[in-house]
């Protein structure tokens, strides 16, 4: 996998398409002040951007000096350490940091799956256009591949930064909370479970409690992810304070 300025452009294009599903690569090129052909060839690694096009993109996207340097850099192969690291950084998570992308990654683990956007859209109840965009994105990131008309997941289980504020991760969890709300209202109790407990808490024990929650989630995932899996579920557990913290010096968890 190559790493260069294409990641910046792909991230921005994805964000714009999320705001407007009809937004296209041609529209993106227009807004960046470059030709659609030049942008398409750059994104598909057929050629590099000219200095003039790089300046136009940097100006219109208001790139930071570091991002401009990345845009100007020649593509490089990831080191062995980088290639084997499965934890997503912020930029990568912005590309697939939504419930739909992770759901498709897990559809790829089902024995009976199809590498078709229409099948994905039907299984997950989303518009065909969204399913198509997500499938294309996962293929571009080499997180899935197509073999004998089936999706095959190429990556190990993915993790993200822990206890670090992240707009992308927040967006992912907000999406799941909205899905959980619909499941609570629409699904019978035999198909979902919503559990809560209100309790007095010692703030000094919360870090230990979070570790237990993570271990429990992994144990449940191992229990249900058998070779006979035919559906994709999400386990979402929330632990948050109902009381206001009157100690301004206490660090947030």
C-alpha positions as a LaTeX table, in Angstrom:
\begin{tabular}{lrrr}
\hline
Residue & $x$ (\AA) & $y$ (\AA) & $z$ (\AA) \\
\hline
Unk1 & 0.00 & 0.00 & 0.00 \\
Unk2 & 1.30 & 3.46 & $-0.96$ \\
Unk3 & 1.13 & 6.51 & 1.28 \\
Unk4 & 1.10 & 10.07 & $-0.12$ \\
Unk5 & $-1.11$ & 13.12 & $-0.66$ \\
Unk6 & $-3.89$ & 11.06 & $-2.21$ \\
Unk7 & $-5.05$ & 10.22 & 1.28 \\
Unk8 & $-5.78$ & 13.91 & 1.95 \\
Unk9 & $-7.84$ & 14.26 & $-1.22$ \\
Unk10 & $-9.67$ & 10.98 & $-0.70$ \\
Unk11 & $-10.54$ & 12.04 & 2.84 \\
Unk12 & $-11.91$ & 15.38 & 1.65 \\
Unk13 & $-13.84$ & 13.82 & $-1.23$ \\
Unk14 & $-15.42$ & 11.30 & 1.14 \\
Unk15 & $-16.45$ & 14.04 & 3.56 \\
Unk16 & $-18.09$ & 16.02 & 0.77 \\
Unk17 & $-19.91$ & 12.97 & $-0.58$ \\
Unk18 & $-21.26$ & 12.30 & 2.91 \\
Unk19 & $-22.73$ & 15.80 & 2.93 \\
Unk20 & $-24.03$ & 15.48 & $-0.64$ \\
Unk21 & $-24.49$ & 11.98 & $-2.04$ \\
Unk22 & $-24.58$ & 13.31 & $-5.62$ \\
Unk23 & $-21.16$ & 15.00 & $-5.28$ \\
Unk24 & $-18.79$ & 13.59 & $-7.89$ \\
Unk25 & $-15.10$ & 13.46 & $-8.69$ \\
Unk26 & $-15.76$ & 15.89 & $-11.53$ \\
Unk27 & $-17.36$ & 18.37 & $-9.12$ \\
Unk28 & $-14.41$ & 17.89 & $-6.75$ \\
Unk29 & $-11.96$ & 18.68 & $-9.55$ \\
Unk30 & $-13.94$ & 21.81 & $-10.44$ \\
Unk31 & $-13.88$ & 23.01 & $-6.84$ \\
Unk32 & $-10.13$ & 22.36 & $-6.61$ \\
Unk33 & $-9.41$ & 24.27 & $-9.83$ \\
Unk34 & $-7.93$ & 21.30 & $-11.69$ \\
Unk35 & $-9.13$ & 19.24 & $-14.63$ \\
Unk36 & $-11.20$ & 16.14 & $-13.94$ \\
Unk37 & $-8.78$ & 14.08 & $-16.04$ \\
Unk38 & $-5.72$ & 15.24 & $-14.09$ \\
Unk39 & $-7.39$ & 14.54 & $-10.75$ \\
Unk40 & $-8.68$ & 11.14 & $-11.85$ \\
Unk41 & $-5.26$ & 10.07 & $-13.14$ \\
Unk42 & $-3.61$ & 11.27 & $-9.94$ \\
Unk43 & $-6.06$ & 9.40 & $-7.72$ \\
Unk44 & $-5.61$ & 6.22 & $-9.78$ \\
Unk45 & $-1.78$ & 6.62 & $-9.60$ \\
Unk46 & $-1.38$ & 6.99 & $-13.35$ \\
Unk47 & 0.45 & 10.29 & $-13.04$ \\
Unk48 & 1.52 & 12.93 & $-10.54$ \\
Unk49 & 0.07 & 16.41 & $-10.17$ \\
Unk50 & 1.76 & 19.38 & $-11.80$ \\
Unk51 & 3.16 & 22.12 & $-9.53$ \\
Unk52 & 0.37 & 24.43 & $-10.74$ \\
Unk53 & $-2.33$ & 21.92 & $-9.80$ \\
Unk54 & $-0.73$ & 21.27 & $-6.41$ \\
Unk55 & $-0.71$ & 25.00 & $-5.66$ \\
Unk56 & $-4.35$ & 25.31 & $-6.69$ \\
Unk57 & $-5.38$ & 22.39 & $-4.47$ \\
Unk58 & $-3.36$ & 23.65 & $-1.51$ \\
Unk59 & $-4.93$ & 27.11 & $-1.81$ \\
Unk60 & $-8.53$ & 26.01 & $-2.25$ \\
Unk61 & $-8.37$ & 23.34 & 0.46 \\
Unk62 & $-6.41$ & 25.68 & 2.75 \\
Unk63 & $-3.89$ & 22.95 & 3.48 \\
Unk64 & $-1.46$ & 23.27 & 6.36 \\
Unk65 & 2.29 & 23.34 & 5.57 \\
Unk66 & 2.53 & 19.70 & 6.65 \\
Unk67 & $-0.34$ & 18.69 & 4.36 \\
Unk68 & 1.20 & 20.62 & 1.47 \\
Unk69 & 4.44 & 18.73 & 1.99 \\
Unk70 & 2.53 & 15.46 & 1.92 \\
Unk71 & 0.75 & 16.49 & $-1.29$ \\
Unk72 & 4.09 & 17.26 & $-2.94$ \\
Unk73 & 5.79 & 14.08 & $-1.76$ \\
Unk74 & 6.35 & 11.21 & $-4.13$ \\
Unk75 & 4.47 & 8.03 & $-3.24$ \\
Unk76 & 6.42 & 5.68 & $-1.03$ \\
Unk77 & 5.98 & 2.11 & 0.08 \\
Unk78 & 5.06 & 1.66 & 3.72 \\
Unk79 & 7.74 & 0.18 & 5.92 \\
Unk80 & 7.25 & $-3.36$ & 7.20 \\
Unk81 & 6.33 & $-1.96$ & 10.61 \\
Unk82 & 3.77 & 0.44 & 9.11 \\
Unk83 & 2.29 & $-2.22$ & 6.84 \\
Unk84 & 1.80 & $-4.69$ & 9.69 \\
Unk85 & 0.24 & $-2.15$ & 12.05 \\
Unk86 & $-3.51$ & $-2.66$ & 12.04 \\
Unk87 & $-4.49$ & 0.26 & 14.26 \\
Unk88 & $-6.25$ & 3.02 & 12.32 \\
Unk89 & $-4.98$ & 6.56 & 12.61 \\
Unk90 & $-7.31$ & 9.56 & 12.47 \\
Unk91 & $-7.03$ & 10.08 & 8.71 \\
Unk92 & $-7.77$ & 6.45 & 7.90 \\
Unk93 & $-10.66$ & 6.34 & 10.36 \\
Unk94 & $-12.20$ & 9.40 & 8.69 \\
Unk95 & $-12.43$ & 7.30 & 5.52 \\
Unk96 & $-14.13$ & 4.27 & 7.01 \\
Unk97 & $-15.14$ & 5.61 & 10.43 \\
Unk98 & $-18.85$ & 4.97 & 10.04 \\
Unk99 & $-21.04$ & 2.06 & 11.03 \\
Unk100 & $-21.74$ & 1.13 & 7.40 \\
Unk101 & $-18.11$ & 0.56 & 6.44 \\
Unk102 & $-17.43$ & $-1.61$ & 9.48 \\
Unk103 & $-20.66$ & $-3.50$ & 8.85 \\
Unk104 & $-19.51$ & $-4.30$ & 5.30 \\
Unk105 & $-16.15$ & $-5.48$ & 6.63 \\
Unk106 & $-18.04$ & $-7.95$ & 8.77 \\
Unk107 & $-20.40$ & $-8.97$ & 5.98 \\
Unk108 & $-17.20$ & $-10.09$ & 4.24 \\
Unk109 & $-16.67$ & $-12.58$ & 7.05 \\
Unk110 & $-19.99$ & $-14.33$ & 6.38 \\
Unk111 & $-19.71$ & $-17.60$ & 4.50 \\
Unk112 & $-22.60$ & $-16.71$ & 2.19 \\
Unk113 & $-21.81$ & $-13.20$ & 1.00 \\
Unk114 & $-21.80$ & $-11.50$ & $-2.37$ \\
Unk115 & $-19.41$ & $-8.88$ & $-3.70$ \\
Unk116 & $-22.31$ & $-6.80$ & $-4.98$ \\
Unk117 & $-23.35$ & $-3.33$ & $-3.87$ \\
Unk118 & $-27.01$ & $-4.26$ & $-4.39$ \\
Unk119 & $-26.71$ & $-7.24$ & $-2.04$ \\
Unk120 & $-24.95$ & $-5.08$ & 0.57 \\
Unk121 & $-27.64$ & $-2.41$ & 0.27 \\
Unk122 & $-30.40$ & $-4.98$ & 0.76 \\
Unk123 & $-28.72$ & $-6.68$ & 3.73 \\
Unk124 & $-28.00$ & $-3.41$ & 5.56 \\
Unk125 & $-31.04$ & $-1.42$ & 4.50 \\
Unk126 & $-29.15$ & 1.47 & 2.91 \\
Unk127 & $-29.40$ & 3.23 & $-0.48$ \\
Unk128 & $-27.57$ & 1.56 & $-3.36$ \\
Unk129 & $-25.37$ & 4.62 & $-3.84$ \\
Unk130 & $-24.09$ & 4.48 & $-0.27$ \\
Unk131 & $-23.35$ & 0.77 & $-0.54$ \\
Unk132 & $-21.48$ & 1.35 & $-3.81$ \\
Unk133 & $-19.35$ & 4.14 & $-2.32$ \\
Unk134 & $-18.44$ & 2.11 & 0.75 \\
Unk135 & $-17.54$ & $-0.98$ & $-1.27$ \\
Unk136 & $-15.34$ & 1.06 & $-3.61$ \\
Unk137 & $-13.63$ & 2.74 & $-0.65$ \\
Unk138 & $-12.84$ & $-0.53$ & 1.11 \\
Unk139 & $-11.46$ & $-1.97$ & $-2.11$ \\
Unk140 & $-9.25$ & 1.09 & $-2.65$ \\
Unk141 & $-7.92$ & 0.81 & 0.89 \\
Unk142 & $-7.17$ & $-2.89$ & 0.33 \\
Unk143 & $-9.31$ & $-3.84$ & 3.32 \\
Unk144 & $-11.38$ & $-6.25$ & 1.21 \\
Unk145 & $-10.90$ & $-7.98$ & $-2.10$ \\
Unk146 & $-13.14$ & $-9.92$ & $-4.47$ \\
Unk147 & $-12.55$ & $-13.62$ & $-5.05$ \\
Unk148 & $-14.98$ & $-15.80$ & $-6.98$ \\
Unk149 & $-17.68$ & $-13.10$ & $-6.72$ \\
Unk150 & $-17.38$ & $-12.99$ & $-2.92$ \\
Unk151 & $-15.97$ & $-10.41$ & $-0.54$ \\
Unk152 & $-12.85$ & $-11.46$ & 1.31 \\
Unk153 & $-11.56$ & $-9.39$ & 4.20 \\
Unk154 & $-7.83$ & $-8.83$ & 3.83 \\
Unk155 & $-7.18$ & $-7.05$ & 7.12 \\
Unk156 & $-6.92$ & $-8.13$ & 10.70 \\
Unk157 & $-9.48$ & $-6.74$ & 13.20 \\
Unk158 & $-9.09$ & $-2.97$ & 13.30 \\
Unk159 & $-8.68$ & $-0.80$ & 16.37 \\
Unk160 & $-8.52$ & 2.94 & 16.89 \\
Unk161 & $-6.85$ & 5.33 & 19.27 \\
Unk162 & $-7.95$ & 4.85 & 22.86 \\
Unk163 & $-8.92$ & 7.66 & 25.23 \\
Unk164 & $-7.84$ & 10.29 & 22.69 \\
Unk165 & $-10.43$ & 12.85 & 21.48 \\
Unk166 & $-11.27$ & 12.19 & 17.85 \\
Unk167 & $-13.93$ & 13.81 & 15.67 \\
Unk168 & $-14.00$ & 10.73 & 13.43 \\
Unk169 & $-14.47$ & 8.28 & 16.29 \\
Unk170 & $-17.14$ & 10.51 & 17.82 \\
Unk171 & $-19.01$ & 10.51 & 14.51 \\
Unk172 & $-18.80$ & 6.71 & 14.36 \\
Unk173 & $-20.29$ & 6.29 & 17.83 \\
Unk174 & $-23.01$ & 8.87 & 17.14 \\
Unk175 & $-24.01$ & 6.86 & 14.10 \\
Unk176 & $-24.25$ & 3.70 & 16.18 \\
Unk177 & $-26.31$ & 5.44 & 18.86 \\
Unk178 & $-28.82$ & 6.51 & 16.22 \\
Unk179 & $-28.99$ & 2.92 & 14.94 \\
Unk180 & $-29.47$ & 1.69 & 18.50 \\
Unk181 & $-32.39$ & 4.09 & 18.95 \\
Unk182 & $-34.10$ & 2.70 & 15.85 \\
Unk183 & $-33.47$ & $-0.89$ & 16.98 \\
Unk184 & $-35.00$ & $-0.11$ & 20.39 \\
Unk185 & $-38.13$ & 1.28 & 18.76 \\
Unk186 & $-38.52$ & $-1.11$ & 15.82 \\
Unk187 & $-37.13$ & $-4.54$ & 16.74 \\
Unk188 & $-38.75$ & $-7.16$ & 19.00 \\
Unk189 & $-36.96$ & $-7.90$ & 22.27 \\
Unk190 & $-35.86$ & $-11.30$ & 20.93 \\
Unk191 & $-33.63$ & $-9.55$ & 18.38 \\
Unk192 & $-32.03$ & $-6.85$ & 20.53 \\
Unk193 & $-30.99$ & $-6.18$ & 24.10 \\
Unk194 & $-30.72$ & $-2.84$ & 25.83 \\
Unk195 & $-29.36$ & $-3.07$ & 29.35 \\
Unk196 & $-28.58$ & $-0.31$ & 31.81 \\
Unk197 & $-27.76$ & 0.00 & 35.46 \\
Unk198 & $-27.63$ & 3.19 & 37.50 \\
Unk199 & $-25.15$ & 3.03 & 40.36 \\
Unk200 & $-22.99$ & 5.08 & 42.70 \\
Unk201 & $-19.43$ & 5.30 & 41.40 \\
Unk202 & $-15.90$ & 5.84 & 42.61 \\
Unk203 & $-14.19$ & 7.84 & 39.78 \\
Unk204 & $-10.86$ & 6.21 & 40.63 \\
Unk205 & $-12.26$ & 2.83 & 39.52 \\
Unk206 & $-13.54$ & 3.94 & 36.10 \\
Unk207 & $-10.37$ & 3.11 & 34.17 \\
Unk208 & $-10.47$ & $-0.44$ & 35.53 \\
Unk209 & $-14.18$ & $-0.66$ & 34.67 \\
Unk210 & $-13.47$ & 0.39 & 31.07 \\
Unk211 & $-10.85$ & $-2.34$ & 30.73 \\
Unk212 & $-13.37$ & $-4.93$ & 31.95 \\
Unk213 & $-15.93$ & $-3.68$ & 29.41 \\
Unk214 & $-13.40$ & $-4.08$ & 26.58 \\
Unk215 & $-12.45$ & $-7.59$ & 27.67 \\
Unk216 & $-16.13$ & $-8.53$ & 27.94 \\
Unk217 & $-16.88$ & $-7.17$ & 24.46 \\
Unk218 & $-14.03$ & $-9.23$ & 22.96 \\
Unk219 & $-15.24$ & $-12.37$ & 24.74 \\
Unk220 & $-18.76$ & $-11.91$ & 23.37 \\
Unk221 & $-17.41$ & $-11.31$ & 19.86 \\
Unk222 & $-15.43$ & $-14.57$ & 20.00 \\
Unk223 & $-18.50$ & $-16.42$ & 21.27 \\
Unk224 & $-20.84$ & $-15.42$ & 18.44 \\
Unk225 & $-18.42$ & $-15.09$ & 15.49 \\
Unk226 & $-18.52$ & $-18.76$ & 14.48 \\
Unk227 & $-18.19$ & $-20.25$ & 11.00 \\
Unk228 & $-21.98$ & $-20.49$ & 10.94 \\
Unk229 & $-22.43$ & $-16.70$ & 11.27 \\
Unk230 & $-25.14$ & $-15.40$ & 8.92 \\
Unk231 & $-25.89$ & $-11.93$ & 10.34 \\
Unk232 & $-23.90$ & $-8.89$ & 11.50 \\
Unk233 & $-24.64$ & $-7.42$ & 14.94 \\
Unk234 & $-23.04$ & $-4.57$ & 16.83 \\
Unk235 & $-22.43$ & $-4.62$ & 20.58 \\
Unk236 & $-22.50$ & $-1.11$ & 22.03 \\
Unk237 & $-22.11$ & $-0.56$ & 25.75 \\
Unk238 & $-22.27$ & 2.89 & 27.31 \\
Unk239 & $-20.75$ & 4.00 & 30.60 \\
Unk240 & $-21.15$ & 7.70 & 31.39 \\
Unk241 & $-21.86$ & 9.95 & 34.39 \\
Unk242 & $-25.29$ & 11.33 & 35.19 \\
Unk243 & $-23.89$ & 13.63 & 37.87 \\
Unk244 & $-21.96$ & 16.84 & 37.20 \\
Unk245 & $-18.28$ & 16.84 & 38.12 \\
Unk246 & $-17.68$ & 19.58 & 40.67 \\
Unk247 & $-13.90$ & 19.07 & 40.64 \\
Unk248 & $-12.50$ & 21.16 & 37.74 \\
Unk249 & $-9.01$ & 19.69 & 38.22 \\
Unk250 & $-10.13$ & 16.11 & 37.52 \\
Unk251 & $-8.98$ & 14.91 & 34.12 \\
Unk252 & $-11.57$ & 13.47 & 31.75 \\
Unk253 & $-11.41$ & 9.79 & 30.90 \\
\hline
\end{tabular}
